[in-house]
Amino acid sequence: EKLKDVKEGFLGFVGFNNGRLMAAVGICAVLCAVTGYQYLHSRTKVDVLHSIPVKREKFFLVQYVSGILFFLIPYVLCMVLCLLIGAFQGVVTARHVLYCTGSIGLGILYFLMIYHVAILAMMLTGKLLVGILGTAVFCGAGTALSMLQPRLFQSFYDTYFTTVSETGTAIRSALSPIEGYFYAAGRLGTKGKFPGVFLLAALMIAILLLALDLWLYKRRASEAAESAMAFSKTEGLVKVCMIVPASLWAGLLMGSFNTYDSSVNIGWFIFGVLVSLILLHTIVEFIYHMDFREILRNKWSLLAAAVLAFGCSAVFLFDLTG
């Protein structure tokens, strides 16, 4: 009985449900992207490297492959060593080998997914801190959005009908690489089901992200280094996409202060949305320009964010969908 418990515990360590290992995979993916492409945020380094008569695709490929090998070699070696140690202790079975192999494959897939997302953030930004913040936004925005809809339902509707299907759960999980990683691991490890379509979709998304990264790298101007955003035309769009859901969450938080159930105080909700829109707009503009005089320069993006935020609020407040 004790040996059986040890085997099950070891299976949890080398299998799909090792949360610490999954977190390490995600952190390594971000670190590899940041360290590999941080030179893009330094004008001196960019000027030196881009003056060398080598195609940009080769520069990109060298950094890309280096980042993968930096993670892949120790990752696979550590997992193999764990199996060998377990085999010497007599706790490894064919199931352990199968689960460990599957865990390695899943880890590599979602390492690439998070790696490509982090590279995308580095390509779109010109400062290291902004690139790291962008990575966090890209990885967490999908989860925040998927959680926002049911929270709005609970806050504004007395009754509502919703269904929780496996397809819907998979789609919501696919919006974030981190949530998708945990979803796939849970399906494989806990339920013992192989989400083939989900994993194939994840692979296709990873490939598309890589293609987008390379496309942006080839079109990124050398002068973009040390600017907050490498492509100035994306500043307003990125800001609106960030502050609209964030302001709605802030409104829900403030609106729930004086209530004892899941409903919200409408006045506090509107106040929270309005204040957070202005505050977040100010913070983002300051990060963009590092100049307080530029904070109120892009008023149209703030107006667009306000229209979207209050328009979304009106849909739920007045039940415009019937």
Secondary structure, DSSP 4 states (H G I P E B T S, - for coil): -HHHHHHHHHHHHHSS--HHHHHHHHHHHHHHHHHHHGGGG-HHHHHHHHTSSS-HHHHHHHHHHHHHHHHHHHHHHHHHHHHHHHHHTT---HHHHHHHHHHHHHHHHHHHHHHHHHHHHHHHBSSHHHHHHHHHHHHHHHHHHHHHHHHHHHHH-SS------HHHHHHHHHTSHHHHHHHHHHHHHTS----HHHHHHHHHHHHHHHHHHHHHHHH--GGGTTSSBSSTTHHHHHHHHHHHHHHHHHHHHHHTTT-SSS---HHHHHHHHHHHHHHHHHHHHHHHHS-GGGTTT-HHHHHHHHHHHHHHHHHHHTTTT-
